[in-house]
């Protein structure tokens, strides 16, 4: 009789919970435990605006990146069309990405996966006198402070166990688990000694501006306005290697200036809160499996971390990819000896 | 000159504004008074969702299309200033859905980014085979009207809470020109068989995750008799009732149920939204807007009246274009009475 395979997912951000849900729902013969030091509302995911956009990573085959984006988009789109949408914190969002100079790539690889992608008309660009070019489309926004609790409900309903515990090294886990899934984001720097992981500091403000119905993003990725369910997130900053988690007043000032320039009505908006997050950045996200010798045993470890500022955007797609890698690991695990 | 405006909805207030803007430095003194039995937030303009969109087709009424566009451009120009928030103006995009292919609407060149819906978008709305996406404006009556009143008040316009029973009544108090912006109730001042109520009912719900308007069109049922969902700055308006000839301003539970069920079918995420309010109003429907001068004889001197009523379900949409036209007609009267600049030579 096959013993239930014990899987642990480390990390309770959007990557951790998305991966845990994918695994527990697809593999009923596995017992899945999600373990993390921090849970919503204290994860990096919680502060993120959660708008679906992608960047292109240099070393991952384009087809795989397209799958990551498409799978994530389709999953969240289906939620917006259902009654669960408000409970899950997911909504459709239309708007504009504008550029001060015409970019080399006018139609990025993800343009076919968002909805209604087109180039902005001259009349539309008139509102942004500093900008020469723009793209208009409809994408999704997924608010993790609502989405993560919703995922957790789904996870527990499918039999998943949740444990609050800081994991210091993989050895600690090898006694109790057969497969380790590492979704520890920036924590992977220490947890698995990945020197390629580095923080990119981002500061955002949440303002009360319920009349703002469209997102506006400067193509340089540093200035953006993302209307959410109960507030508008405006930002931001991209400070590489910066580990500071405190709010910086100079950044606050810069954000307000740049965003008000794009959307003058923000001058009248009340500031509700400020937040700083460290994007768990890496040249490419690490979604791969390996076998690690832990306490004398070979243990399959599947990694799913390093999504930088694209965690929400790629969560479901990379979770599905990770599920595939977990399945491969299961196939390779030695069967129980039968006497 | 004394100008008496009857009606304090969007038509009355904006007409007073246009007349002031164009003539306060030309006619001296220029006294403008607004008479109404209802002021914001109790007017028809207040209850409307506040969405700028004319009916799909103008049926040859190019004048109205021009006034609609003029209004859009005028409102759009305020967006570069934070003042737009005090006026209740903001951009909002959305979907016009039809059950079959249809010709492009009259407003396609007025709005921003007008295009047909992609197949993917139509998949989001099962049952609809065709439609358009564009960015339009919201102009919320409950914010715009107080802004207009403040604008007028600052410039010395006086408001009187009084139901006017006849044009004669105002003429006798010394008004030189009467502007009739009494909307649905113009028939009480002067019978107009062409003016009929197009009763509407709406629900207001709390569903802040919705950021797009969705207007469905059923050509067999006529304008606004098909579900629509229009997110505002605080609440979402659900509607889709247009009952010609129905004078009832009471909320109907039958209409409420129908509006709610159809809206949930169109947008399943509404299922758990909290319903906050119900409202019914009468669209002042007419075959075309009555915007013209009329000299009404009562005794020896004619009473100069400018009619500006019958804007159906597109009062907010067309208000500025009509106000400017009304001001132009007022200018004709000023010339005739010799009160213009030439009179000062």
Interface residues (C-beta under 8 A of the other chain):
Chain A: X77 X80 X81 X82 X83 X84 X85 X86 X87 X89 X90 X91 X92 X93 X94 X115 X116 X118 X120 X121 X123 X124 X127 X136 X138 X210 X211 X212 X213 X214 X227 X229 X230 X264 X265 X266 X267 X268
Chain B: X79 X80 X81 X82 X84 X85 X86 X90 X91 X92 X93 X112 X113 X115 X117 X118 X120 X121 X124 X133 X135 X138 X207 X208 X209 X210 X211 X212 X231 X233 X234 X268 X269 X271 X272 X273
